[in-house]
Amino acid sequence: MNILAELLDDFISLLLPRLCHGCGNHLLRSERIICTECYVLIPRTGFHMQPDNPVEQLFWGRCRVEKAATFSFYTRGSRMRKLIHDMKYKGIREIGNELGRIYGLSLAASEFLKDTDLIIPVPLHKHRMKERGFNQSELIAAGISSVTAIPVDCMSLERIVVTSTQTRRSRYDRWENVEGIFRVSRPEVVRDKHILLVDDVITTGSTIEACVNEILKVDGTRVSVAALAWSVI
């Protein structure tokens, strides 16, 4: 029966090739979403094992973050950039789950997630959510949760104002664009919790800063940050 299933899978792959979303090569039977080559060659920052790393320094003097890290780098022509682009703009949701799972395994093998109580993805406004059909940060958070067993909360932090895209905005404009757009709607859920705030790409950190400062208004909260990629600008 297994042989028949494998033959059927091979036949379907001839008609509908399964391609890696990182490089476009054909996936082997044992591979999913990204090929082994991409898995190996995507550069890791290692920031989750490096105190005072460049992403943590991004928030110094702006908001109180316990720890901050990104999985990789978001650079022109990179495999990670293509993966995130395919997830967000081609609607390949499985990419978010898979990359979240991979990153979650690395985080879990370190001290980065120590004492973390809750994962909160950076929210989209309900109108943007309706247009896109999903929140990429929720997909990443779900992937991390699947290998760490830390629960995900998609309800307690809300985006209450629709904002225009952050692309091509200056650092000050990005900060101004997100000021006052988030609200903690269920403070009793996050009170006295250490929260892992999850996003896809960190550029200037303005969106994260706005989220963190809102969460920290609730008594006893602490916030760490994890994202798939850091865009060096």
Residue frames as a rotation matrix with the C-alpha (Angstrom) as fourth column:
MET 1
0.564 0.826 0.000 0.00
0.826 -0.564 0.000 0.00
0.000 0.000 -1.000 0.00
ASN 2
0.431 -0.500 -0.751 2.86
0.157 -0.778 0.608 2.35
-0.888 -0.381 -0.257 0.83
ILE 3
-0.632 -0.686 0.362 4.47
0.436 0.072 0.897 1.61
-0.641 0.724 0.253 -2.54
LEU 4
-0.106 0.695 0.711 1.23
0.974 -0.070 0.214 2.47
0.199 0.715 -0.670 -4.34
ALA 5
0.781 0.392 -0.486 0.94
0.534 -0.823 0.194 5.71
-0.324 -0.411 -0.852 -2.37
GLU 6
-0.006 -0.882 -0.471 4.51
0.115 -0.469 0.876 6.65
-0.993 -0.049 0.104 -3.23
LEU 7
-0.664 -0.180 0.726 3.95
0.700 0.190 0.688 5.90
-0.262 0.965 0.000 -6.93
LEU 8
0.362 0.876 0.318 0.79
0.915 -0.399 0.058 8.01
0.178 0.270 -0.946 -6.88
ASP 9
0.649 -0.191 -0.736 2.69
0.284 -0.837 0.468 10.83
-0.706 -0.513 -0.489 -5.18
ASP 10
-0.477 -0.878 0.037 5.42
0.285 -0.115 0.952 10.64
-0.831 0.464 0.305 -7.84
PHE 11
-0.389 0.412 0.824 2.81
0.918 0.101 0.383 10.74
0.075 0.906 -0.418 -10.62
ILE 12
0.707 0.686 -0.169 1.07
0.704 -0.705 0.084 13.78
-0.062 -0.179 -0.982 -9.11
SER 13
0.289 -0.696 -0.657 4.44
0.206 -0.625 0.753 15.49
-0.935 -0.353 -0.037 -8.74
LEU 14
-0.645 -0.475 0.598 5.02
0.653 0.063 0.755 15.09
-0.396 0.878 0.270 -12.48
LEU 15
-0.002 0.762 0.648 1.72
0.891 -0.293 0.347 16.82
0.454 0.578 -0.678 -13.25
LEU 16
0.835 0.278 0.475 1.88
0.015 -0.875 0.485 19.38
0.550 -0.398 -0.735 -10.44
PRO 17
-0.028 -0.960 -0.279 5.53
0.486 0.231 -0.843 19.83
0.874 -0.160 0.459 -9.45
ARG 18
0.879 0.181 -0.441 6.19
0.477 -0.296 0.828 20.57
0.019 -0.938 -0.346 -5.80
LEU 19
0.200 -0.814 0.545 8.68
0.435 -0.425 -0.794 23.43
0.878 0.396 0.269 -5.74
CYS 20
-0.215 -0.399 -0.891 10.71
0.973 -0.169 -0.159 24.95
-0.087 -0.901 0.425 -2.96
HIS 21
0.784 0.583 0.211 9.44
0.592 -0.806 0.027 28.44
0.186 0.104 -0.977 -2.09
GLY 22
0.570 -0.643 -0.511 12.94
0.117 -0.553 0.825 29.55
-0.813 -0.530 -0.240 -1.21
CYS 23
-0.429 -0.858 -0.282 14.81
-0.285 -0.167 0.944 28.70
-0.857 0.486 -0.173 -4.42
GLY 24
0.243 0.637 -0.732 12.29
-0.915 -0.101 -0.391 27.20
-0.323 0.765 0.558 -6.87
ASN 25
-0.721 -0.542 -0.432 13.95
-0.649 0.746 0.148 23.78
0.242 0.387 -0.890 -7.06
HIS 26
0.164 0.770 -0.616 11.89
-0.369 0.627 0.686 20.58
0.915 0.115 0.387 -7.06
LEU 27
0.045 -0.065 0.997 11.17
-0.996 0.069 0.049 19.21
-0.072 -0.996 -0.062 -3.61
LEU 28
-0.792 -0.301 -0.532 12.09
-0.317 0.946 -0.062 15.64
0.522 0.119 -0.844 -2.81
ARG 29
-0.016 0.862 -0.507 9.46
0.205 0.500 0.842 13.28
0.979 -0.091 -0.185 -1.41
SER 30
-0.007 -0.061 -0.998 10.68
0.967 0.253 -0.022 13.86
0.254 -0.966 0.057 2.16
GLU 31
-0.900 -0.405 -0.160 10.76
0.431 -0.884 -0.182 17.66
-0.068 -0.232 0.970 1.83
ARG 32
0.189 0.978 0.091 7.96
0.979 -0.195 0.063 20.15
0.079 0.077 -0.994 2.41
ILE 33
0.899 0.319 -0.301 7.70
0.338 -0.941 0.013 23.87
-0.279 -0.113 -0.953 1.68
ILE 34
0.582 -0.773 -0.253 11.47
-0.809 -0.582 -0.083 24.42
-0.083 0.253 -0.964 1.58
CYS 35
0.724 -0.377 -0.578 14.22
-0.030 0.819 -0.572 22.13
0.690 0.432 0.582 0.32
THR 36
0.725 -0.513 -0.460 17.11
0.673 0.386 0.631 20.81
-0.146 -0.767 0.625 2.38
GLU 37
-0.220 -0.848 0.483 19.51
0.889 -0.378 -0.259 23.14
0.402 0.372 0.837 0.59
CYS 38
0.034 0.313 0.949 17.51
-0.045 -0.948 0.314 26.20
0.998 -0.054 -0.018 1.65
TYR 39
0.928 0.326 -0.181 17.15
0.131 0.172 0.976 24.84
0.349 -0.930 0.117 5.16
VAL 40
0.384 -0.873 -0.301 20.95
0.903 0.288 0.318 24.62
-0.191 -0.394 0.899 5.38
LEU 41
-0.414 -0.699 0.584 21.88
0.852 -0.524 -0.023 27.78
0.322 0.487 0.812 3.47
ILE 42
0.545 0.598 0.588 19.41
0.279 -0.791 0.545 30.27
0.790 -0.133 -0.598 4.97
PRO 43
-0.506 -0.854 0.124 21.72
0.162 -0.236 -0.958 32.31
0.847 -0.465 0.258 7.24
ARG 44
0.490 0.594 -0.638 20.82
0.742 0.099 0.663 32.19
0.457 -0.799 -0.392 10.95
THR 45
0.422 -0.312 0.851 21.50
-0.335 -0.926 -0.173 35.25
0.842 -0.212 -0.495 13.09
GLY 46
-0.170 -0.429 -0.887 22.00
0.655 0.624 -0.427 33.28
0.736 -0.653 0.175 16.30
PHE 47
-0.437 -0.015 0.900 20.69
-0.336 -0.925 -0.179 36.35
0.835 -0.380 0.399 18.15
HIS 48
0.644 0.763 0.048 18.59
-0.348 0.236 0.907 34.22
0.681 -0.601 0.417 20.51
MET 49
0.664 -0.494 -0.562 21.87
0.723 0.615 0.313 33.08
0.191 -0.614 0.765 22.11
GLN 50
-0.420 -0.847 0.325 23.51
0.765 -0.523 -0.375 36.52
0.488 0.092 0.868 22.09
PRO 51
0.316 0.502 -0.805 22.64
0.855 -0.518 0.013 39.02
-0.411 -0.692 -0.593 24.86
ASP 52
0.202 -0.164 -0.966 22.62
-0.034 -0.986 0.161 42.67
-0.979 0.000 -0.205 23.76
ASN 53
-0.375 -0.293 0.880 22.47
0.801 0.376 0.467 41.60
-0.467 0.879 0.094 20.12
PRO 54
-0.988 -0.130 0.084 21.75
0.155 -0.831 0.534 44.21
0.001 0.540 0.841 17.40
VAL 55
-0.284 0.951 0.120 17.97
0.328 -0.021 0.944 43.58
0.901 0.307 -0.306 17.44
GLU 56
0.266 0.316 -0.911 17.83
0.962 -0.031 0.271 44.08
0.058 -0.948 -0.312 21.22
GLN 57
-0.607 -0.603 -0.518 19.87
0.629 -0.763 0.150 47.26
-0.485 -0.235 0.842 20.81
LEU 58
-0.686 0.426 0.589 17.27
0.415 -0.436 0.799 48.51
0.597 0.793 0.122 18.32
PHE 59
0.340 0.940 -0.031 14.86
0.483 -0.147 0.863 48.96
0.807 -0.309 -0.503 21.25
TRP 60
-0.301 -0.519 -0.800 17.25
0.954 -0.159 -0.255 50.48
0.006 -0.840 0.542 23.76
GLY 61
-0.902 -0.051 -0.428 15.83
0.162 -0.961 -0.226 53.78
-0.400 -0.273 0.875 25.04
ARG 62
-0.724 0.667 -0.176 12.53
-0.497 -0.327 0.804 53.15
0.479 0.669 0.569 23.23
CYS 63
0.494 0.863 0.101 10.74
-0.712 0.336 0.617 50.38
0.499 -0.377 0.781 25.11
ARG 64
-0.172 -0.556 0.813 11.56
-0.927 0.371 0.057 47.80
-0.333 -0.744 -0.580 27.77
VAL 65
0.627 0.276 -0.728 12.20
-0.595 0.773 -0.219 44.48
0.503 0.570 0.649 26.06
GLU 66
0.701 -0.348 0.623 13.49
-0.394 0.540 0.744 41.48
-0.595 -0.767 0.241 28.01
LYS 67
-0.387 -0.757 0.526 15.01
0.185 0.495 0.849 39.73
-0.903 0.426 -0.051 24.97
ALA 68
0.607 0.559 -0.565 14.77
-0.492 -0.294 -0.819 40.16
-0.624 0.775 0.097 21.21
ALA 69
-0.510 -0.771 0.382 15.93
-0.120 0.504 0.855 38.03
-0.852 0.390 -0.350 18.29
THR 70
0.456 0.588 -0.668 15.29
-0.828 0.005 -0.560 37.19
-0.326 0.809 0.489 14.66
PHE 71
0.704 -0.109 0.702 15.78
0.162 0.987 -0.010 33.92
-0.692 0.121 0.712 12.85
SER 72
-0.002 -0.659 0.752 17.47
0.971 0.178 0.159 35.30
-0.238 0.730 0.640 9.71
PHE 73
-0.610 -0.282 -0.741 18.05
0.114 -0.956 0.270 38.44
-0.784 0.080 0.615 7.64
TYR 74
0.502 0.800 0.329 15.68
0.597 -0.045 -0.801 40.14
-0.626 0.598 -0.500 5.19
THR 75
-0.294 -0.712 -0.638 17.90
-0.167 -0.619 0.767 41.22
-0.941 0.332 0.063 2.30
ARG 76
0.351 0.432 -0.831 17.36
-0.839 -0.248 -0.484 41.79
-0.415 0.867 0.276 -1.40
GLY 77
0.138 -0.229 -0.964 17.39
-0.797 0.553 -0.245 38.53
0.589 0.801 -0.107 -3.35
SER 78
-0.745 -0.471 0.473 17.63
-0.666 0.558 -0.495 36.35
-0.031 -0.683 -0.729 -0.23
ARG 79
-0.703 0.475 -0.529 15.79
0.223 0.854 0.471 33.07
0.675 0.213 -0.706 0.18
MET 80
-0.633 0.469 -0.616 14.16
0.699 0.004 -0.715 34.35
-0.332 -0.883 -0.331 3.37
ARG 81
-0.676 0.384 -0.629 12.83
-0.407 -0.906 -0.116 37.42
-0.614 0.177 0.769 1.56
LYS 82
-0.681 0.421 -0.599 11.28
-0.536 0.271 0.800 35.20
0.499 0.866 0.041 -1.14
LEU 83
-0.697 0.415 -0.585 9.74
0.583 0.803 -0.125 32.90
0.418 -0.429 -0.801 1.47
ILE 84
-0.599 0.469 -0.649 8.16
0.433 -0.492 -0.755 35.78
-0.674 -0.733 0.091 3.35
HIS 85
-0.702 0.327 -0.633 6.98
-0.643 -0.674 0.364 37.38
-0.308 0.662 0.683 0.09
ASP 86
-0.704 0.436 -0.561 5.31
-0.160 0.672 0.723 34.13
0.692 0.599 -0.403 -1.03
MET 87
-0.655 0.466 -0.595 3.66
0.756 0.413 -0.508 33.79
0.009 -0.782 -0.623 2.37
LYS 88
-0.531 0.420 -0.736 2.28
0.225 -0.767 -0.600 37.33
-0.817 -0.485 0.313 2.53
TYR 89
-0.324 0.335 -0.885 1.47
-0.697 -0.716 -0.016 38.11
-0.639 0.612 0.465 -1.08
LYS 90
-0.593 0.161 -0.789 0.87
-0.602 0.563 0.566 34.71
0.536 0.810 -0.237 -2.66
GLY 91
0.274 0.828 0.489 -1.05
-0.936 0.112 0.334 33.37
0.222 -0.549 0.806 0.29
ILE 92
0.101 -0.310 -0.945 1.15
-0.051 0.947 -0.316 30.32
0.994 0.080 0.080 0.94
ARG 93
0.610 0.275 0.743 0.19
-0.667 -0.330 0.669 30.03
0.429 -0.903 -0.018 4.59
GLU 94
0.933 -0.234 -0.272 2.15
0.313 0.902 0.297 26.82
0.176 -0.363 0.915 5.17
ILE 95
0.092 -0.951 0.296 5.37
0.366 -0.244 -0.898 28.85
0.926 0.190 0.325 4.91
GLY 96
0.047 -0.016 0.999 4.56
-0.699 -0.715 0.021 30.73
0.714 -0.699 -0.044 8.10
ASN 97
0.876 0.349 0.332 3.80
-0.481 0.609 0.630 27.58
0.018 -0.712 0.702 10.04
GLU 98
0.785 -0.598 -0.163 6.91
0.516 0.776 -0.361 25.76
0.342 0.200 0.918 8.79
LEU 99
-0.088 -0.855 0.511 9.35
0.174 -0.519 -0.837 28.63
0.981 0.015 0.195 9.40
GLY 100
0.274 0.267 0.924 7.76
-0.822 -0.435 0.369 29.23
0.500 -0.860 0.100 12.80
ARG 101
0.995 0.102 0.001 8.23
-0.092 0.888 0.450 25.56
0.045 -0.448 0.893 13.64
ILE 102
0.424 -0.905 -0.033 11.89
0.618 0.315 -0.720 25.62
0.662 0.285 0.693 12.54
TYR 103
-0.217 -0.495 0.841 12.61
-0.250 -0.805 -0.538 28.77
0.944 -0.327 0.051 14.52
GLY 104
0.600 0.549 0.582 10.67
-0.704 0.017 0.710 27.46
0.380 -0.836 0.396 17.50
LEU 105
0.865 -0.337 -0.372 12.94
0.391 0.917 0.079 24.43
0.315 -0.213 0.925 17.69
SER 106
-0.127 -0.955 0.268 16.01
0.497 -0.295 -0.816 26.70
0.859 0.030 0.512 17.86
LEU 107
-0.099 0.157 0.983 14.43
-0.607 -0.792 0.065 28.94
0.788 -0.590 0.174 20.51
ALA 108
0.842 0.521 0.139 13.36
-0.441 0.516 0.735 25.94
0.311 -0.680 0.664 22.58
ALA 109
0.613 -0.684 -0.396 16.89
0.618 0.727 -0.300 24.53
0.493 -0.060 0.868 22.53
SER 110
-0.499 -0.750 0.435 18.20
0.291 -0.618 -0.731 27.72
0.816 -0.238 0.526 24.17
GLU 111
-0.621 0.246 -0.745 17.26
0.744 -0.116 -0.658 29.77
-0.248 -0.962 -0.111 27.24
PHE 112
-0.949 0.156 0.275 15.42
-0.005 -0.877 0.481 32.33
0.316 0.455 0.833 25.14
LEU 113
-0.153 0.988 -0.014 11.91
-0.190 -0.016 0.982 31.08
0.970 0.152 0.190 25.98
LYS 114
-0.675 -0.154 -0.722 12.59
0.605 0.445 -0.660 30.54
0.423 -0.882 -0.207 29.67
ASP 115
-0.672 0.480 -0.564 9.57
0.444 -0.349 -0.825 31.62
-0.593 -0.805 0.022 31.77
THR 116
-0.889 0.405 -0.215 7.56
-0.431 -0.578 0.693 32.59
0.156 0.708 0.689 28.68
ASP 117
-0.616 0.729 0.299 3.85
-0.010 0.371 -0.928 32.24
-0.788 -0.575 -0.221 29.44
LEU 118
0.439 0.888 0.141 2.12
0.357 -0.028 -0.934 33.37
-0.825 0.460 -0.330 26.27
ILE 119
-0.725 -0.568 0.389 2.78
0.582 -0.202 0.788 34.02
-0.369 0.798 0.477 22.57
ILE 120
0.363 0.817 -0.447 1.05
0.307 -0.558 -0.771 37.06
-0.880 0.143 -0.454 21.06
PRO 121
-0.262 -0.420 0.869 1.35
0.959 -0.009 0.285 37.75
-0.112 0.907 0.405 17.32
VAL 122
-0.840 -0.014 -0.542 1.43
-0.017 -0.999 0.051 41.35
-0.542 0.051 0.839 16.14
PRO 123
-0.091 0.927 0.363 -2.20
0.566 0.348 -0.747 41.89
-0.820 0.137 -0.556 15.08
LEU 124
-0.878 0.042 0.477 -3.67
0.409 -0.450 0.794 43.11
0.248 0.892 0.378 11.82
HIS 125
-0.654 0.750 -0.100 -6.67
-0.611 -0.601 -0.515 45.40
-0.446 -0.276 0.851 11.75
LYS 126
-0.188 0.661 0.726 -9.88
0.142 0.750 -0.646 43.49
-0.972 -0.018 -0.235 11.07
HIS 127
0.744 0.455 -0.490 -10.30
-0.372 -0.327 -0.869 45.21
-0.555 0.828 -0.075 7.68
ARG 128
-0.023 -0.844 -0.535 -6.76
-0.999 0.038 -0.018 44.25
0.036 0.534 -0.844 6.59
MET 129
-0.668 -0.151 0.729 -7.36
-0.358 0.924 -0.137 40.75
-0.653 -0.352 -0.671 7.93
LYS 130
0.342 0.888 0.306 -10.50
0.009 0.322 -0.947 40.49
-0.940 0.327 0.102 5.81
GLU 131
0.644 -0.163 -0.747 -8.62
-0.742 -0.368 -0.560 41.61
-0.184 0.915 -0.358 2.68
ARG 132
-0.316 -0.906 -0.281 -5.67
-0.931 0.353 -0.094 39.24
0.185 0.232 -0.955 3.13
GLY 133
0.494 0.613 -0.616 -7.58
-0.453 0.787 0.419 36.37
0.742 0.072 0.667 4.72
PHE 134
0.650 -0.345 -0.677 -4.90
0.680 0.662 0.316 35.66
0.339 -0.665 0.665 7.32
ASN 135
0.837 -0.492 0.238 -2.35
-0.546 -0.765 0.341 37.25
0.014 -0.415 -0.910 9.62
GLN 136
0.440 -0.730 -0.523 1.17
-0.129 0.525 -0.841 36.06
0.889 0.437 0.137 8.79
SER 137
-0.445 -0.620 0.646 2.31
-0.720 -0.181 -0.669 36.70
0.532 -0.764 -0.366 12.37
GLU 138
0.325 0.647 0.690 -0.38
-0.891 0.454 -0.006 34.33
-0.317 -0.613 0.724 13.65
LEU 139
0.887 -0.032 -0.460 0.92
-0.228 0.836 -0.499 31.60
0.400 0.548 0.734 11.33
ILE 140
-0.087 -0.995 -0.042 4.47
-0.249 0.063 -0.966 32.04
0.964 -0.074 -0.254 12.62
ALA 141
-0.338 0.035 0.940 3.24
-0.932 -0.150 -0.330 32.09
0.129 -0.988 0.083 16.22
ALA 142
0.722 0.667 0.184 1.29
-0.678 0.735 -0.001 28.87
-0.136 -0.124 0.983 15.63
GLY 143
0.594 -0.587 -0.549 4.44
-0.069 0.644 -0.762 27.21
0.801 0.491 0.342 14.26
ILE 144
-0.466 -0.769 0.437 6.46
-0.502 -0.177 -0.846 28.25
0.729 -0.614 -0.304 17.31
SER 145
-0.024 0.573 0.819 3.67
-0.992 0.085 -0.088 27.07
-0.120 -0.815 0.567 19.61
SER 146
0.771 0.425 -0.474 3.49
-0.536 0.835 -0.123 23.67
0.343 0.349 0.872 17.90
VAL 147
0.284 -0.751 -0.596 7.00
0.269 0.659 -0.703 22.76
0.920 0.039 0.389 19.05
THR 148
-0.740 -0.571 0.355 7.14
-0.134 -0.393 -0.910 24.63
0.659 -0.721 0.214 22.37
ALA 149
-0.240 0.778 -0.581 3.60
0.830 0.475 0.293 24.05
0.504 -0.411 -0.760 23.71
ILE 150
-0.828 0.020 -0.561 3.42
0.313 -0.814 -0.490 27.74
-0.466 -0.581 0.667 24.71
PRO 151
0.054 0.957 0.285 -0.17
0.871 0.095 -0.483 28.90
-0.489 0.274 -0.828 24.07
VAL 152
-0.842 -0.227 0.490 -0.97
0.486 -0.713 0.505 31.54
0.235 0.663 0.711 21.46
ASP 153
-0.084 0.804 -0.589 -3.30
0.679 -0.387 -0.624 34.44
-0.729 -0.453 -0.513 22.27
CYS 154
-0.725 -0.129 0.676 -4.68
0.660 -0.411 0.629 36.25
0.196 0.903 0.383 19.22
MET 155
0.210 0.962 0.175 -7.41
0.772 -0.273 0.574 38.13
0.600 0.014 -0.800 21.10
SER 156
0.403 0.017 -0.915 -5.83
0.854 -0.366 0.370 40.21
-0.328 -0.930 -0.163 23.86
LEU 157
-0.457 -0.574 -0.679 -3.90
0.182 -0.808 0.560 42.67
-0.871 0.132 0.474 21.66
GLU 158
0.428 0.710 0.559 -5.86
0.772 0.034 -0.635 44.52
-0.470 0.703 -0.534 19.00
ARG 159
-0.856 -0.502 0.127 -4.97
0.487 -0.698 0.524 46.87
-0.175 0.510 0.842 16.17
ILE 160
-0.044 0.937 -0.345 -7.71
0.708 -0.215 -0.673 49.50
-0.705 -0.274 -0.654 16.41
VAL 161
0.414 0.111 -0.904 -6.62
-0.408 -0.865 -0.293 51.85
-0.814 0.490 -0.313 13.60
VAL 162
0.734 -0.176 0.656 -6.01
0.629 0.540 -0.559 50.99
-0.256 0.823 0.507 9.95
THR 163
0.276 -0.715 -0.643 -2.60
-0.234 -0.698 0.677 52.26
-0.932 -0.037 -0.360 8.84
SER 164
0.834 -0.106 -0.542 -0.99
-0.544 0.006 -0.839 52.58
0.092 0.994 -0.052 5.44
THR 165
0.801 -0.554 -0.227 1.93
0.490 0.825 -0.283 50.35
0.343 0.116 0.932 4.50
GLN 166
0.733 -0.608 -0.305 5.27
0.041 -0.408 0.912 50.94
-0.679 -0.681 -0.274 6.26
THR 167
0.259 -0.666 0.699 7.25
0.917 0.398 0.039 50.26
-0.305 0.631 0.714 3.07
ARG 168
-0.147 -0.509 0.848 9.53
0.779 -0.588 -0.218 53.13
0.610 0.629 0.483 2.04
ARG 169
0.856 0.402 0.325 8.69
0.106 -0.751 0.652 55.18
0.506 -0.524 -0.685 5.14
SER 170
-0.181 -0.907 0.379 11.43
-0.351 -0.300 -0.887 56.81
0.919 -0.294 -0.264 7.19
ARG 171
-0.660 -0.126 -0.740 12.03
0.554 0.584 -0.593 55.70
0.507 -0.802 -0.316 10.77
TYR 172
-0.929 0.337 -0.151 10.18
-0.126 -0.674 -0.728 58.72
-0.347 -0.657 0.669 12.16
ASP 173
-0.397 0.818 -0.417 7.28
-0.874 -0.198 0.445 58.27
0.281 0.541 0.793 9.73
ARG 174
-0.330 0.238 -0.914 7.03
0.054 0.971 0.233 54.59
0.942 0.027 -0.333 10.69
TRP 175
-0.863 -0.019 -0.505 6.87
0.502 0.077 -0.862 55.51
0.055 -0.997 -0.057 14.37
GLU 176
-0.782 0.585 -0.214 4.25
-0.509 -0.798 -0.322 58.19
-0.359 -0.143 0.922 13.71
ASN 177
-0.425 0.606 -0.672 2.26
-0.674 0.284 0.682 55.75
0.605 0.743 0.288 11.55
VAL 178
-0.198 0.313 -0.929 1.79
0.332 0.913 0.237 53.25
0.922 -0.261 -0.285 14.40
GLU 179
-0.972 -0.188 0.144 1.48
-0.055 -0.410 -0.910 55.56
0.230 -0.893 0.388 17.40
GLY 180
-0.627 0.737 0.252 -1.65
-0.597 -0.246 -0.764 54.77
-0.501 -0.629 0.594 19.36
ILE 181
-0.199 0.583 -0.788 -2.97
-0.893 0.224 0.391 52.09
0.404 0.781 0.476 16.99
PHE 182
-0.457 0.002 -0.889 -2.87
0.129 0.990 -0.065 49.13
0.880 -0.144 -0.452 19.39
ARG 183
-0.016 0.492 0.870 -4.97
-0.920 -0.348 0.181 48.32
0.392 -0.798 0.458 22.45
VAL 184
-0.956 -0.179 -0.231 -4.90
-0.057 0.890 -0.453 45.56
0.287 -0.420 -0.861 25.06
SER 185
-0.223 0.973 0.066 -8.53
-0.637 -0.197 0.745 44.45
0.738 0.124 0.663 25.15
ARG 186
0.769 0.443 -0.460 -8.15
0.029 0.695 0.718 41.70
0.638 -0.566 0.522 27.76
PRO 187
0.062 -0.825 0.561 -5.70
-0.728 -0.422 -0.540 42.97
0.683 -0.375 -0.627 30.40
GLU 188
0.466 0.174 0.868 -6.73
-0.823 0.444 0.353 40.23
-0.324 -0.879 0.350 32.83
VAL 189
0.995 -0.092 0.043 -5.31
0.101 0.903 -0.417 37.60
0.000 0.420 0.908 30.44
VAL 190
0.422 -0.891 0.165 -1.87
0.311 -0.029 -0.950 39.19
0.851 0.453 0.265 30.08
ARG 191
0.627 -0.163 0.761 -1.47
-0.665 -0.621 0.415 40.52
0.405 -0.767 -0.498 33.62
ASP 192
0.365 -0.606 0.707 1.68
-0.718 0.301 0.628 39.17
-0.593 -0.737 -0.325 35.34
LYS 193
0.833 -0.039 0.552 2.66
0.319 0.849 -0.422 37.27
-0.452 0.527 0.720 32.17
HIS 194
-0.289 -0.896 -0.338 5.94
-0.257 -0.267 0.929 37.06
-0.922 0.356 -0.153 30.27
ILE 195
0.709 0.699 0.090 4.83
-0.001 0.128 -0.992 37.47
-0.705 0.703 0.091 26.66
LEU 196
-0.532 -0.769 0.356 6.63
0.420 0.125 0.899 36.54
-0.735 0.627 0.257 23.45
LEU 197
0.423 0.612 -0.668 5.59
-0.285 -0.610 -0.739 39.08
-0.860 0.503 -0.084 20.81
VAL 198
-0.273 -0.485 0.831 5.94
0.529 0.646 0.550 37.58
-0.804 0.590 0.080 17.32
ASP 199
0.506 0.367 -0.780 6.20
-0.455 -0.655 -0.603 39.30
-0.733 0.660 -0.165 13.92
ASP 200
0.876 -0.181 0.446 7.46
0.454 0.623 -0.637 38.45
-0.162 0.761 0.628 10.44
VAL 201
0.070 -0.867 0.494 10.01
0.795 -0.251 -0.553 41.20
0.603 0.431 0.672 9.72
ILE 202
0.581 -0.023 -0.814 11.58
0.587 -0.680 0.439 43.83
-0.563 -0.733 -0.382 11.98
THR 203
0.327 -0.472 0.819 12.85
0.705 -0.454 -0.544 46.93
0.629 0.756 0.184 10.17
THR 204
-0.278 -0.397 0.875 12.93
-0.254 -0.848 -0.465 50.04
0.926 -0.351 0.136 12.36
GLY 205
-0.764 0.038 -0.644 11.08
0.553 0.553 -0.623 48.30
0.333 -0.832 -0.443 15.20
SER 206
-0.843 0.431 0.321 8.34
-0.480 -0.873 -0.088 50.95
0.242 -0.229 0.943 15.32
THR 207
0.097 0.927 -0.361 5.46
-0.510 0.358 0.782 48.48
0.855 0.108 0.508 15.18
ILE 208
-0.002 -0.194 -0.981 7.01
0.621 0.769 -0.153 46.29
0.784 -0.610 0.119 17.88
GLU 209
-0.918 -0.396 0.000 7.71
0.267 -0.617 -0.740 49.36
0.293 -0.680 0.672 20.02
ALA 210
-0.489 0.812 0.320 4.07
-0.727 -0.581 0.366 50.44
0.483 -0.054 0.874 19.82
CYS 211
0.346 0.603 -0.719 2.87
-0.118 0.788 0.604 46.95
0.931 -0.124 0.344 20.79
VAL 212
-0.303 -0.568 -0.765 5.35
0.690 0.423 -0.587 46.56
0.658 -0.706 0.263 23.65
ASN 213
-0.957 -0.108 0.268 4.54
-0.070 -0.813 -0.577 49.93
0.281 -0.571 0.771 25.20
GLU 214
-0.106 0.988 0.109 0.83
-0.763 -0.151 0.628 49.14
0.637 -0.017 0.770 25.11
ILE 215
0.349 0.195 -0.916 1.28
0.215 0.935 0.281 45.70
0.912 -0.295 0.285 26.69
LEU 216
-0.546 -0.705 -0.452 3.54
0.607 0.039 -0.793 47.10
0.577 -0.708 0.407 29.42
LYS 217
-0.494 0.480 0.725 0.71
-0.582 -0.802 0.135 49.34
0.646 -0.355 0.675 30.60
VAL 218
0.632 0.708 -0.314 -0.75
-0.293 0.594 0.749 46.19
0.717 -0.382 0.583 32.17
ASP 219
0.438 -0.450 0.778 0.61
-0.894 -0.127 0.430 45.40
-0.095 -0.884 -0.458 35.64
GLY 220
0.268 -0.426 0.864 3.30
-0.418 0.757 0.502 42.75
-0.868 -0.496 0.025 35.90
THR 221
0.968 0.130 0.216 3.82
0.127 0.489 -0.863 42.20
-0.217 0.863 0.456 32.18
ARG 222
-0.081 -0.980 -0.181 7.18
-0.302 -0.149 0.941 41.49
-0.950 0.131 -0.284 30.57
VAL 223
0.891 0.433 -0.134 7.77
-0.218 0.151 -0.964 41.25
-0.398 0.888 0.229 26.83
SER 224
-0.333 -0.919 0.213 10.31
-0.009 0.230 0.973 39.47
-0.943 0.322 -0.085 24.65
VAL 225
0.476 0.442 -0.760 10.35
-0.673 -0.372 -0.639 39.69
-0.566 0.816 0.121 20.86
ALA 226
-0.426 -0.584 0.691 10.94
0.153 0.706 0.692 37.15
-0.892 0.400 -0.211 18.10
ALA 227
0.527 0.539 -0.657 10.62
-0.589 -0.326 -0.739 37.61
-0.613 0.777 0.146 14.34
LEU 228
0.817 -0.188 0.546 11.58
0.447 0.805 -0.392 35.62
-0.365 0.563 0.741 11.27
ALA 229
0.130 -0.770 0.625 13.85
0.942 -0.101 -0.320 38.27
0.309 0.630 0.712 9.81
TRP 230
0.293 -0.177 -0.940 15.64
0.432 -0.852 0.295 41.54
-0.853 -0.492 -0.173 10.44
SER 231
0.645 -0.036 0.764 15.77
0.721 -0.302 -0.623 44.04
0.253 0.953 -0.168 7.61
VAL 232
-0.076 -0.769 -0.635 19.01
0.770 -0.450 0.453 45.98
-0.634 -0.455 0.626 7.93
ILE 233
0.666 0.372 0.647 18.40
0.708 -0.587 -0.392 49.50
0.234 0.719 -0.654 6.61
